[in-house]
Amino acid sequence: MFNGTVKSIEEIAKREHCSVRKVNMTLSLAFLAPDLVKAAIAGCLPRGVGISRLSDLPASWSEQFQRLGIAPRPSGISAEIAHSLRPTALQRSSNVGLPRL
């Protein structure tokens, strides 16, 4: 489609013997936020978030996280650091040790 050999989604669907919806869903996976792709590969997505739910997301990365109910990791922070910044159950229940915002 991008190099001119296929002119439409319908042509791809016909060539691949599938529905236009399946082609659209598959193409939308190419626009997933990188952190969502990493989480999917690592098997760390929340329960109930599968391929069909991922393929129906908007192109905006922030909206993807919002629709899934997942807080995006601040940019530039590794997964290990982000995990260490999360309050423990004890801290959440007592608010001890939590910085004031």
C-alpha positions in Angstrom: 0.0 0.0 0.0 2.8 2.4 0.9 5.1 1.5 -2.0 2.4 1.5 -4.6 1.9 -2.2 -5.2 -1.4 -2.3 -3.3 -3.9 0.6 -3.8 -6.3 0.0 -0.9 -7.1 -1.9 2.3 -9.7 -3.9 0.3 -7.0 -5.2 -2.1 -4.9 -6.3 0.9 -8.0 -8.1 2.4 -8.7 -9.8 -0.9 -5.1 -10.9 -1.4 -4.8 -12.2 2.2 -8.3 -13.8 2.1 -9.5 -12.0 5.2 -11.9 -9.2 6.0 -11.2 -5.4 5.7 -11.8 -5.2 9.5 -9.0 -7.7 10.2 -6.6 -5.8 7.9 -7.5 -2.5 9.7 -7.1 -4.1 13.1 -3.7 -5.5 12.1 -2.5 -2.2 10.7 -3.5 -0.4 13.9 -1.1 -2.6 15.9 1.7 -0.8 14.1 0.7 2.4 15.9 0.8 1.1 19.5 2.8 3.0 22.0 6.2 1.4 22.4 5.7 0.8 26.1 2.5 -1.1 25.3 4.4 -3.3 22.8 7.1 -4.0 25.4 4.5 -4.9 28.0 2.7 -7.2 25.6 5.9 -9.0 24.6 6.8 -9.3 28.3 3.3 -10.6 29.2 2.8 -7.7 31.6 -0.5 -6.2 30.3 -3.4 -6.3 32.7 -5.8 -9.2 32.6 -8.3 -8.9 29.8 -6.1 -6.8 27.6 -5.5 -9.0 24.5 -4.9 -8.5 20.8 -8.4 -7.6 20.0 -8.5 -4.8 22.6 -5.1 -3.5 21.5 -6.1 -3.4 17.9 -9.1 -1.2 18.5 -7.1 1.6 20.2 -6.8 5.2 18.8 -3.5 6.3 17.3 -2.7 8.7 20.1 -0.4 7.0 22.6 -1.8 8.9 25.6 -5.3 7.9 24.6 -4.2 4.3 24.3 -3.1 4.3 27.9 -6.2 6.2 29.0 -8.6 3.7 27.2 -6.8 0.8 28.8 -6.8 2.4 32.2 -3.0 2.1 32.5 -0.8 5.0 33.7 1.9 5.6 31.1 5.5 5.5 32.5 7.1 9.0 32.6 9.5 9.3 29.6 13.2 8.7 30.4 12.5 6.5 33.4 13.3 2.9 33.2 10.9 0.2 34.3 13.0 -0.6 37.3 13.0 3.0 38.5 9.3 3.4 37.8 8.5 0.3 39.8 10.6 1.5 42.7 8.7 4.8 42.8 5.4 3.1 43.3 4.1 3.3 46.9 3.9 0.0 48.7 0.7 -1.2 50.2 1.8 -0.1 53.6 2.7 3.4 52.4 -0.6 3.7 50.5 -2.6 2.7 53.6 -0.8 5.0 56.0 0.6 7.7 53.7 3.9 7.3 55.5 6.9 8.0 53.3 4.9 9.5 50.4 6.1 12.8 49.2 3.7 15.7 49.2 2.8 17.0 45.7 
